[in-house]
Amino acid sequence: MSESPVPERLPSSDLRIVPMLLAAGVGVITGLVVTGIQQLTLTQMLARVQSLPLLAMAAAPAVGLVLAALCLRFIGRGTAPVIADAYIRNIHEPDSQLDLQPVPGRLMGAVATIGFGGALGLEAVALYAGAGIGAFAETRLGRFIKRPDTKMLMVAGAAAGVATLFQTPLTGAIFALEVPFRGRLGRHNPAPILVASLAGYLVNVGIEGPSRLFPVQGNVNIDWRDLLLALALGIAAGAVAHVFAILIRLAKRIVKKYPLSLRLPIAGLLLFGIVLLASTIAKDGVILGTGTLAIKWAADPTHALGAVAGMLVLRIAANAVTLSGGGVGGVFIPLVAAGALTGRLAGGLIGRADDTLFAVVGAAAFLGAGYRVPLAAVTFVAETTGRPGFIIPAMIAAFAAELTMGAKSVSEEQRDDAEATW
């Protein structure tokens, strides 16, 4: 008696359950991997670099760029230093799986870049790591997923990565769906993506404990004048974000056009000078790394407006120079840091330097405009402050910044709705 053949797909009654379970598994694994990367990069490496003597600290980013180049050359087999853009590009290739071969080299290059003080964000690392885990799961378990959702586990892993890093499950899901496009969300089933995002978040909270990027104390009282100020701040942040996007896209073009042997030493020297200049404004390596220290520094109302403006200019310059030198990392949290500094500057100009509202709203506006992700920007503010009262001014600022920004963004891989293939 012959055995019954094994079906290629599960019965339709199970197809709604299995993707949830697969997404949860991807979320848990991503949560563990991203938490490990976070602890290694920020706690073990970057914190030590920021405690070095000034000259050694200023030289550290150049060392990181050299190590990143070696990782990309020998482990990534000559791969390009792109991670978030690799995810965005693959979303628009419905018949192509994410190339997993460069993943280890790119992740190690990002750890070297950021861990030694390069001014890029860890969120793209988290997104790319999660996307790689999800894409790997799809190659093994894709027969259990409906054909229109063939990249569902990759998107779920990307969402879990962002959710893990910032402890923002809703932002993780929305960002993973929103960032490939300019003007709409992706069309994947959101339920498994939310499940993966929540799983990654719970893993990180269980290991690290709960934390918030913008710890806001007391009640938030918003009146109509604050809403008008949020509108004005959104317009200003959109204009500055436009300049930021131009510089980031220029840095990416420099990477494609000029050899590493020319770019790396120039970038290393520029970063050395930027760190020395920044040390006259703020101590403890505030200019280095992802930008979270700059966000906390911006919250201090005692800093002079000239110092805040100087830190904003130097942070943006450091972001672009690190990218042009072959650094591996993202610009999500650098956008947030630049927005917080812009908001702090605006608050100081009207005599409200101690008001957290402006830093938070500036962050939402800058992020929403720079990456063209206004929904993710608003949810990010809600989750990182724990104060729903910030949502309305953040929405006003984010959409005002979106209109001011124009057609550009920090990524050339994003597509308008008319260009999208799905």
C-alpha positions as CSV (number, residue, x, y, z in Angstrom):
1,M,0.0,0.0,0.0
2,S,1.6,3.3,-1.1
3,E,1.9,6.2,1.2
4,S,-0.3,9.3,0.7
5,P,1.6,12.2,-0.9
6,V,2.6,15.1,1.3
7,P,0.6,18.2,0.3
8,E,2.7,21.2,-0.8
9,R,0.4,23.5,1.1
10,L,-1.6,23.2,4.2
11,P,-5.4,23.1,4.0
12,S,-7.0,26.5,3.6
13,S,-8.4,26.4,7.1
14,D,-4.9,26.4,8.5
15,L,-3.4,29.1,6.3
16,R,-4.6,31.8,8.6
17,I,-2.9,30.3,11.6
18,V,0.4,29.1,10.3
19,P,1.6,32.5,9.0
20,M,1.0,33.9,12.5
21,L,3.1,31.2,14.1
22,L,5.8,31.6,11.5
23,A,5.9,35.4,12.0
24,A,6.0,34.9,15.8
25,G,9.0,32.6,15.4
26,V,10.7,35.1,13.1
27,G,10.0,37.9,15.6
28,V,11.4,36.0,18.5
29,I,14.6,35.1,16.7
30,T,15.0,38.6,15.4
31,G,14.4,40.0,18.9
32,L,17.3,37.8,20.2
33,V,19.7,38.7,17.4
34,V,19.0,42.4,17.4
35,T,19.2,42.6,21.2
36,G,22.6,40.9,21.0
37,I,23.8,43.3,18.3
38,Q,22.5,46.3,20.3
39,Q,24.3,45.2,23.5
40,L,27.6,44.5,21.6
41,T,27.6,47.7,19.5
42,L,26.3,50.2,22.0
43,T,27.1,48.8,25.4
44,Q,30.4,47.0,24.8
45,M,31.9,49.0,22.0
46,L,30.5,52.5,21.6
47,A,30.4,53.3,25.3
48,R,34.1,52.5,25.6
49,V,35.0,54.6,22.6
50,Q,33.1,57.5,24.2
51,S,35.2,57.2,27.3
52,L,38.6,57.4,25.5
53,P,40.9,60.4,25.6
54,L,39.8,63.0,23.1
55,L,42.4,62.3,20.3
56,A,41.9,58.6,20.5
57,M,38.1,59.1,20.4
58,A,38.4,61.4,17.4
59,A,40.5,58.7,15.6
60,A,38.1,55.8,16.4
61,P,35.5,56.5,13.6
62,A,38.3,56.1,11.0
63,V,39.3,52.8,12.5
64,G,35.7,51.7,12.3
65,L,35.5,52.6,8.6
66,V,38.6,50.5,7.9
67,L,37.2,47.5,9.8
68,A,33.9,48.0,8.0
69,A,35.7,48.0,4.6
70,L,37.5,44.7,5.5
71,C,34.2,43.1,6.6
72,L,32.5,44.1,3.3
73,R,35.5,43.0,1.3
74,F,36.4,39.6,2.8
75,I,33.2,38.5,4.6
76,G,30.7,40.2,2.3
77,R,32.8,39.3,-0.8
78,G,33.0,42.9,-2.0
79,T,29.4,43.8,-1.3
80,A,28.2,47.4,-1.2
81,P,27.7,49.2,2.2
82,V,23.9,49.3,1.8
83,I,21.3,47.7,4.2
84,A,18.0,49.6,4.5
85,D,18.2,50.3,0.7
86,A,18.8,46.6,0.1
87,Y,15.5,45.8,1.9
88,I,13.6,48.6,0.1
89,R,14.9,47.5,-3.3
90,N,14.0,43.9,-2.8
91,I,10.4,44.8,-1.8
92,H,10.0,46.1,-5.4
93,E,11.4,42.8,-6.9
94,P,8.4,40.5,-6.3
95,D,10.1,37.5,-8.0
96,S,13.4,37.8,-6.3
97,Q,14.4,36.8,-2.8
98,L,16.6,38.9,-0.6
99,D,20.2,38.0,-1.3
100,L,21.4,36.4,2.0
101,Q,25.1,36.0,1.1
102,P,26.1,39.7,1.9
103,V,24.1,39.7,5.2
104,P,26.9,38.6,7.6
105,G,29.5,41.0,6.1
106,R,27.1,44.0,6.1
107,L,26.0,43.3,9.7
108,M,29.6,43.0,10.9
109,G,30.5,46.2,8.9
110,A,27.7,48.0,10.6
111,V,28.8,46.9,14.1
112,A,32.3,48.1,13.3
113,T,31.1,51.4,11.9
114,I,28.8,52.4,14.8
115,G,30.7,50.6,17.5
116,F,33.7,52.8,16.8
117,G,31.7,56.0,16.7
118,G,30.5,56.4,13.1
119,A,27.5,58.7,13.0
120,L,24.9,56.3,11.7
121,G,21.9,54.5,13.1
122,L,21.5,51.0,14.3
123,E,17.9,50.8,13.2
124,A,18.8,49.9,9.6
125,V,21.0,47.1,11.0
126,A,18.0,45.8,13.0
127,L,15.7,46.1,10.0
128,Y,18.2,44.3,7.7
129,A,19.0,41.6,10.2
130,G,15.3,40.9,10.7
131,A,14.6,40.9,6.9
132,G,17.4,38.4,6.4
133,I,16.0,36.1,9.1
134,G,12.5,36.4,7.6
135,A,13.9,35.8,4.0
136,F,15.8,32.7,5.2
137,A,12.6,31.4,6.8
138,E,10.7,32.0,3.5
139,T,13.2,29.8,1.6
140,R,12.5,26.9,4.0
141,L,8.8,27.5,4.8
142,G,7.5,29.5,2.0
143,R,5.1,26.7,0.8
144,F,2.9,27.5,3.8
145,I,2.3,31.1,2.7
146,K,-0.1,32.3,0.1
147,R,1.5,33.4,-3.2
148,P,0.6,37.1,-2.9
149,D,2.4,37.2,0.5
150,T,5.6,35.6,-0.5
151,K,7.7,38.4,1.1
152,M,5.5,38.5,4.2
153,L,8.1,36.9,6.5
154,M,10.8,39.2,5.3
155,V,8.7,42.3,6.1
156,A,7.7,40.7,9.4
157,G,11.4,40.3,10.3
158,A,12.1,43.9,9.3
159,A,9.3,45.1,11.5
160,A,10.5,43.0,14.4
161,G,14.0,44.4,14.1
162,V,12.8,48.0,14.4
163,A,10.3,47.1,17.2
164,T,13.1,45.3,19.1
165,L,15.6,48.2,18.9
166,F,13.3,51.0,20.0
167,Q,10.7,49.0,22.0
168,T,8.0,50.3,19.6
169,P,6.0,47.4,18.1
170,L,3.5,49.5,16.2
171,T,6.2,51.8,14.7
172,G,8.1,48.7,13.7
173,A,5.2,47.3,11.7
174,I,4.2,50.6,10.1
175,F,7.8,51.5,9.2
176,A,8.4,48.2,7.5
177,L,5.3,48.6,5.4
178,E,5.7,52.3,4.7
179,V,9.4,52.9,4.0
180,P,9.5,51.2,0.6
181,F,7.1,53.7,-0.8
182,R,6.4,57.4,-1.0
183,G,2.7,57.9,-0.4
184,R,1.3,54.6,0.8
185,L,1.7,51.5,2.8
186,G,2.7,48.1,1.4
187,R,-0.2,45.7,0.7
188,H,0.9,42.7,2.9
189,N,-1.4,41.2,5.4
190,P,-0.6,43.4,8.5
191,A,-1.7,40.8,11.1
192,P,1.5,38.5,10.9
193,I,3.7,41.6,10.7
194,L,2.2,43.0,13.9
195,V,2.6,39.6,15.6
196,A,6.3,39.5,14.6
197,S,6.8,43.1,15.7
198,L,5.2,42.4,19.1
199,A,7.3,39.2,19.6
200,G,10.5,41.1,19.0
201,Y,9.4,43.9,21.3
202,L,8.6,41.4,24.1
203,V,12.0,39.7,23.8
204,N,13.8,43.0,24.1
205,V,11.7,44.2,27.1
206,G,12.3,40.8,28.8
207,I,16.1,41.1,28.4
208,E,16.7,44.9,28.7
209,G,13.7,46.1,30.6
210,P,11.3,48.8,29.5
211,S,12.8,52.1,28.4
212,R,11.8,55.2,26.4
213,L,13.8,57.4,24.1
214,F,11.9,60.5,25.1
215,P,11.1,60.2,28.9
216,V,8.4,62.8,29.5
217,Q,7.4,63.6,33.0
218,G,4.0,65.0,34.1
219,N,0.9,65.8,32.1
220,V,1.0,67.1,28.5
221,N,-1.2,70.2,28.1
222,I,-1.5,71.3,24.5
223,D,-3.5,74.4,23.4
224,W,-4.2,76.0,20.0
225,R,-1.0,78.1,20.2
226,D,1.1,74.9,20.5
227,L,-0.6,73.5,17.4
228,L,0.3,76.6,15.4
229,L,3.9,76.4,16.6
230,A,3.9,72.7,15.6
231,L,2.8,73.7,12.1
232,A,5.6,76.3,11.9
233,L,8.1,73.9,13.3
234,G,7.0,71.2,10.7
235,I,7.7,73.6,7.9
236,A,11.1,74.5,9.2
237,A,12.0,70.9,9.9
238,G,10.9,69.9,6.4
239,A,13.2,72.5,4.9
240,V,16.2,71.3,7.0
241,A,15.3,67.7,6.2
242,H,15.4,68.5,2.5
243,V,19.0,69.6,2.9
244,F,19.7,66.5,5.0
245,A,18.3,64.3,2.3
246,I,20.4,66.0,-0.4
247,L,23.6,65.4,1.6
248,I,22.7,61.8,2.2
249,R,22.0,61.1,-1.4
250,L,25.2,62.9,-2.4
251,A,27.1,60.7,0.0
252,K,25.6,57.6,-1.6
253,R,26.6,58.8,-5.0
254,I,30.1,59.5,-3.8
255,V,30.3,55.8,-2.7
256,K,29.4,54.7,-6.2
257,K,31.6,57.1,-8.1
258,Y,34.9,57.3,-6.2
259,P,37.2,54.4,-5.0
260,L,37.4,53.5,-1.4
261,S,41.2,54.2,-1.3
262,L,40.3,57.9,-1.9
263,R,37.1,58.2,0.1
264,L,38.1,56.4,3.3
265,P,41.2,58.6,4.3
266,I,39.3,61.8,3.5
267,A,36.3,60.7,5.5
268,G,38.5,59.6,8.4
269,L,40.2,63.0,8.5
270,L,37.0,64.9,8.3
271,L,35.4,62.8,11.1
272,F,38.5,63.5,13.2
273,G,38.0,67.2,12.8
274,I,34.3,67.0,13.4
275,V,34.8,65.2,16.7
276,L,37.4,67.8,17.8
277,L,35.0,70.7,16.9
278,A,32.1,69.0,18.6
279,S,34.2,68.6,21.8
280,T,34.2,72.4,22.2
281,I,30.4,72.2,22.3
282,A,29.7,69.0,24.2
283,K,31.8,66.4,26.0
284,D,31.5,62.6,26.3
285,G,31.4,61.9,22.6
286,V,27.9,63.3,22.1
287,I,28.6,63.7,18.3
288,L,29.5,60.0,18.0
289,G,27.3,57.0,17.2
290,T,23.6,56.7,16.6
291,G,22.5,60.0,17.9
292,T,20.7,59.0,21.1
293,L,23.2,60.9,23.2
294,A,22.6,64.0,21.1
295,I,18.8,63.6,21.7
296,K,19.4,63.5,25.5
297,W,21.9,66.4,25.2
298,A,19.2,68.4,23.3
299,A,16.8,68.0,26.2
300,D,19.0,70.0,28.5
301,P,17.6,73.6,28.5
302,T,20.9,75.1,29.8
303,H,22.7,74.8,26.4
304,A,23.0,78.0,24.5
305,L,21.3,78.3,21.1
306,G,24.6,78.7,19.3
307,A,25.8,75.4,20.8
308,V,22.5,73.6,19.7
309,A,22.8,75.0,16.2
310,G,26.5,74.0,16.0
311,M,25.7,70.4,17.2
312,L,22.9,70.2,14.6
313,V,25.3,71.2,11.8
314,L,28.1,68.9,13.0
315,R,25.7,65.9,13.4
316,I,24.4,66.2,9.9
317,A,27.9,66.6,8.5
318,A,29.1,63.5,10.5
319,N,26.2,61.5,9.1
320,A,27.0,62.3,5.5
321,V,30.8,61.9,5.9
322,T,30.4,58.5,7.6
323,L,28.2,57.3,4.7
324,S,30.6,58.7,2.1
325,G,33.5,56.9,3.7
326,G,31.9,53.5,3.3
327,G,30.2,53.3,6.7
328,V,27.4,50.9,7.2
329,G,24.3,51.9,9.0
330,G,21.0,53.8,8.8
331,V,19.7,57.3,9.1
332,F,16.4,56.7,10.9
333,I,17.7,57.7,14.3
334,P,20.1,60.4,12.9
335,L,16.9,61.9,11.4
336,V,15.3,61.8,14.8
337,A,18.4,63.4,16.5
338,A,18.5,66.2,13.9
339,G,14.8,66.8,14.4
340,A,15.2,66.9,18.2
341,L,18.0,69.4,17.8
342,T,15.9,71.5,15.4
343,G,13.0,71.4,17.8
344,R,15.2,72.4,20.7
345,L,16.6,75.3,18.7
346,A,13.0,76.5,17.8
347,G,11.9,76.2,21.4
348,G,14.9,78.2,22.6
349,L,14.2,80.9,20.0
350,I,10.7,81.5,21.6
351,G,11.8,81.2,25.2
352,R,10.6,77.6,25.8
353,A,13.9,75.7,25.8
354,D,12.7,73.5,28.7
355,D,9.6,72.4,26.8
356,T,10.0,68.8,25.6
357,L,7.2,69.3,23.1
358,F,9.5,71.0,20.5
359,A,12.2,68.3,20.5
360,V,9.6,65.6,20.2
361,V,7.6,67.3,17.5
362,G,10.8,68.3,15.6
363,A,11.8,64.6,15.7
364,A,8.5,63.5,14.2
365,A,8.6,66.2,11.5
366,F,12.2,65.5,10.5
367,L,11.8,61.7,10.4
368,G,8.5,61.9,8.6
369,A,9.9,64.2,5.9
370,G,13.3,62.6,5.5
371,Y,12.1,59.1,5.0
372,R,8.6,60.0,3.7
373,V,7.1,58.0,6.5
374,P,4.6,60.4,8.3
375,L,2.6,57.6,9.9
376,A,5.6,55.8,11.3
377,A,6.9,59.2,12.6
378,V,3.7,59.9,14.5
379,T,3.5,56.4,16.0
380,F,7.2,56.6,16.9
381,V,6.5,59.8,19.0
382,A,3.5,58.2,20.7
383,E,5.4,55.0,21.6
384,T,8.7,56.6,22.6
385,T,7.1,59.3,24.8
386,G,4.2,57.3,26.2
387,R,2.1,60.5,26.0
388,P,-0.8,60.4,23.5
389,G,-1.1,64.2,24.0
390,F,1.9,64.6,21.6
391,I,0.1,62.8,18.7
392,I,-1.9,65.7,17.4
393,P,1.0,68.3,17.2
394,A,3.2,65.5,15.9
395,M,0.7,64.8,13.1
396,I,0.5,68.5,12.2
397,A,4.3,68.9,12.1
398,A,4.9,65.6,10.2
399,F,2.4,66.4,7.4
400,A,3.6,70.0,7.2
401,A,7.2,68.8,6.9
402,E,6.1,66.2,4.3
403,L,4.7,69.0,2.1
404,T,7.7,71.2,2.6
405,M,10.1,68.3,1.8
406,G,9.1,68.0,-1.8
407,A,9.7,64.8,-3.9
408,K,13.1,63.8,-2.4
409,S,13.9,61.5,0.5
410,V,17.0,60.0,1.9
411,S,16.5,56.8,-0.2
412,E,16.6,56.6,-4.0
413,E,15.1,53.1,-3.8
414,Q,11.6,54.3,-2.6
415,R,8.9,54.4,-5.2
416,D,5.8,56.5,-5.8
417,D,2.5,54.7,-5.9
418,A,2.5,54.9,-9.7
419,E,5.9,53.2,-9.9
420,A,5.1,50.4,-7.5
421,T,4.7,46.8,-8.8
422,W,2.5,45.6,-5.9
